[in-house]
């Protein structure tokens, strides 16, 4: 559009004004009553080529154009094809029943109540040629007339064509309705074969039994075996003997492995490897609980607690430590200390470290605090800790050390060295309460040998550990004999002498511990390779059909022994490593399986009988509980009835005192006045009184008349009014209590007079004459009135008690039956 102003800026400024809005174009000057109308007009109306109005030329005048009579929103002929550039926006009522569409740059409004026919592409193409040729209003009309037609008439005819096409789309009777495609099918007379029958079961893999695996060859030759077998075959070829095939080598190695396995199972008792006095190698504690037992590795016999090593659940069958499970044939070294052996876990950089080292070094932690693996944050250890020198093993730069927790003591030592030397090392939980709540932490305390608390030193080698290689000939100092202190002047000299002896003893102990650690580090690991009996080897050799088989079998047995020793005695077959303990337990349970089944059946029957007896006992106890509850209710009702008969005056006073106490909503007069808060109270008040004191006097039967009871109540109010000022809350509470309490006492006095009570005995007055029911008189009526009044006053509870008593007796009789 060729407008000489910025439409966006004009619309933005127009928001600050009020309607009506007028188009700023000189040739247009249309007026709109809404901002959306003028905005739409400026953005979409072509001012260079204005569209003339239908039926009459458009006038250039201000104001809103008059609405034509035939151009109603509901008319399908004009409203559907009306163009919106010269129109206003729809009102809310029009928008509820019309839809506005833009087709080829023109806006059309369609009523939602009119039916719309679906016209396919083929039908529209078939109808286009007649409409363009017969009407003479198509685009070719000017050419047929020799070019005499004006552009205005051609443009008008093209609009009429669009109107006819639009009316064709929206008219129900303009053309035939399009039918949906129908399904075409045919039936076959020939019989088709049924689908093949489904198999009863799918293919599945069934593991072979242990007996079947023992008969098969499970050993796979490796590179080391290839080299050794090539050397042996070259030597046999030089001697003119046929070489040994690989299949035969695998068979012989498999037989050697399984024979050694059978031999170790027949001679080894599983319970012999378990030490009843073993201690955990992490915490050096031998105590265990049901939820924290000591586990033993089935390969290296390592003893650890569940919580210390991170084993939340005890596995069934065999259990291997992490070192034996992931590196069974190769020894590992700790990244935090120079010592070998113990409970290892892997670090986050694929190294190994002791669990106890990770626990005691402050910067090291565990990624998973439940399973205690992997060990991470080793890179956070400061360089100064790596440079410390252990005073036990005298090694520097070989691992990270910790220091003595004694103030001003900087003695450094490795964690495992301290365990071997028997130093004091303790971990205990600490409960801390702060602003954020209660939290739990672990306090770690480790002392050197000199600062170990007296009586807490452990023997060399840890808890329960014996001093390996120790002898008294090395000059070990025994327990010092306490010298007799005869004079005070010798005390200082004796203390210095004792300190020297303690230091000498400590140096000697650390020297022995250093020697033991050096022997352990330099000692070769003890490898136990099972020995195969000669008759077993002869049986294996007899199955061979190669020349010089005895000589080859001897060399093969030596090679197999060396290979097992290089793997620290670990079996060469993977199955024998993982199923060692489970197969052992299976073999033990097989002979007496029938006896175990019978024992389990008998145990199950015993449990069923026990459960039945316990259920009967539970029902009996429930019946006893119900009976005792009924007895308690009966006793309460009897007590209530006796009180109503024997002490009706006491019951009346109780009800009255309860009502008086209920009037004291602030509980100012419930308990005696505390003398610690008001020490001068007794200076002004001669006789203190409160509701608690009145209850004590009432239960002691001190009130023989209403006057005494009312006098004590008045004393409570008068004491409060006498001691407190008029502007205090206590004074106002006393006035309120005197007013409401006086009404309660007057009501109770009238009830007592109507009932007729003997204040000396606290009982009802006796009735006059035994023949009152047969000869009614005024006196009898008066007595009956008194009796009814007494039942009305105190009998609310008595009637309830009697009815409750009858219901209790009924329940008790039904319960007994």
Secondary structure, DSSP 8 states (H G I E B T S, - for coil): ---SS-HHHHHHHHTTS-S-EE---TTT--EESSHHHHHHHHHH--SSS----SSS-----SS-----TT--TT-TTTTTT--STTS----HHHHHHEEEEEETTEEEEEETTS------HHHHHHHHHHHHHHSS-STTHHHHTTT-S-HHHHHHHHHHHHHHHHHHHH-TTSS--------------S---------SS--------HHHHHHS------HHHHHHHHHHHHHHHHTT-----HHHHHHHHHHHHHHHHHHHHHH--GGGG--TT---TTT-----BTTB-EEE-TTT--EEEHHHHT-SS--SS----HHHHH-TTS---BSS-S---S-EEEBTTS-EEEHHHHHHSTT-EES-TTTT-SEE-GGGS-HHHHT-B-TTT--BSSS--EE--STT---EE-HHHHHHHT--EEEEEEEEEETTEEEEEEEEEE--SSSS-TT----TTSTT---TT--GGG-------------GGGHHHHHHHHHHHHHHHHHHHHHHHHHHHHHHHHS----------HHHHHHHHHT--STTHHHHHHHHHHHHHHHHHHTTT--SSHHHHHTHHHHHHHHHHHTTHHHHHHHHHHHHHHHHHHHHHHHHHHHHHHHHHHHHHHHHHHHHHHHHHHHHHH-HHHHHHHHHHHHHHHH-TT-SSSS---TTT-TTHHHH-SS---HHHHHHHHHTT---SHHHHHHHHHHHHHHHHHHS-TTSHHHHHHHHHHHHHHHHHHHHHHHHHHH-EETTTTEE---S-TTTTTS--HHHHHHHHHHHHHHHHTHHHHHHHHHHHHHHHHHHHHHH-
